[in-house]
């Protein structure tokens, strides 16, 4: 058949149309079969609640791609999978059938043309032996141009398409059947889907927050940038100080004090207000847990989280044990213990540490632990471990704030010593050329104050008036009205006395013994108590505490009663 181009072209065209027709028939049959099965399943799901979730969101793939969740389609799009499935089945079916042979194409031409196996004989000439071959080839080549492949293999698709449309319409009508749930399976499936969605949302939010905290903690290693900058500015003022430039030194130190005080109050007010408050330390969490809470609080105030971090590690180990525990009694008991420990930690975070983010992370962890008893135990356990990891980072961020606060306290204390030395014209940056850290300046200033008699204690040194509790003659402290201190003159509108004095008479005589003194001492004690509470309430930086308390401690009580009284 190498020299029969017309017949060969005819066979190829007929074979192609036979393939397409065969694929169309198979796709039509597959579509009807899939549609019927889909319709039965959909109707059963609507009326009986079986196969919950299958007809609301169908998995597009049977395996996760790249570790991501299954891709799903919505109810309005899911029926598009039916024709896609039919095409896939038809393709596989056609591949299993094999290729259309030349003999099959020739037989189809003979059937249509009525040529009594002329073209079939032609397709078999290579395998036949005889003298009639040239006669058959010549006759076939002569008739080949008159054969139309479209007439040999027609595509009768109109009727099949109509039947397919009717089947699709019937399935579409089933979508309008109301969802019934006689066995409660739909409700359970919806609850499971909601839980899975919540777990996915929490996991996504946790990942973002963990990445944010890891970056912040990396940037704050050794102290936050703002605190480092403020302390560096203070050390720069120390280096620039000159003994003969008392006024300029005072202006620089006042600016540093204002900056450090603002940062101190900001950190304390935003993150550590409850943790450092005396009132919060008296809160009761339960007799057995009270000591543990106090220990956590003390460590956190010092910027340490060792005990809490160990508690988190114990929680992780116990959670792994919970996941492996099969005994329902042991599992329930262990679950109860873990819930109590996590609630204690959440309460500490909320009421003692005043960290809403830490409390929220622990609260999410508790909810995820409750899900470990359901069908989503593996997903819940994974999310729980992530929430605990986030809690550890939140705790470390809180501890970093406490360490920043300690640094600021140390800076303010050193600044107060520098101010005292400046009053005595002893503040000079050249005296500590090798000082690099704040501790170096603190040590130097402490030594200088001790040598000049301005150190802390009950010594008998000749103080300069702003030094320690010496017995010497104190001088008057110079004031600089040009420095902006933020002082605002206001007059209190509150009532000073308990009531108005309508009449007052003075008379000579002996007053009641001890009454005036007792009233005076009582008033002094109330004032001192109010000062201590005000220091905490107003969040006064520690650099001011000693000066304020010493002032009120020096108020002497009267040694004897006056002979003159007011009645």
Secondary structure, 3 states (H helix, E strand, C coil): CCCCHHHHHHHHHHHHHHHHHHHHHHHHHHHHHHHHHHHHHHHHHHHHCCCCCCCCCEECCCCCCCCCCCCEECHHHHCHHHHHHHHHHHHHHHHHHCCCCHHHHHHHHHHHHCCCCHHHHHHCHHHCCCCCHHHHHHHHHHHHCCCCHHHHCCCCCHHHHHHHHHHHHHHHHHCCCCCCCCCCHHHHHHHHHHHHHHHHHHHHHHHHHHHHHHHHHHHCCCCCHHHHHHHHHHHHHHHHCCCCCHHHHHHHHHHHHHHHHHHHHHHHHHHHCCCCCHHHHCCCCCHHHHHHHHHHHHHHHCCCCHHHHHHHHHHHHHHHHHHHCCCHHHHHHHHHHHHHHHHHHHHHHHHHCCCHHHHHHHHHHHHHHHHHHCCCHHHHHHHHHHHHHHHHHHHHHHHHHHHHHHHHHHHHHHHHHHHHHHHCCCCCHHHHCCCCCHHHHHHHHHHHHHHCCCCCCCCCCCCCCCCCCCCCCCCCCCCCCCCCCCCCCCCCCCCCCCCCCCCCCEEECCCCCCHHHHHHHHHHHHHHHHHHHHHHHCCCCHHHHHHHHHHHHCCCCCCCCCCEEEC
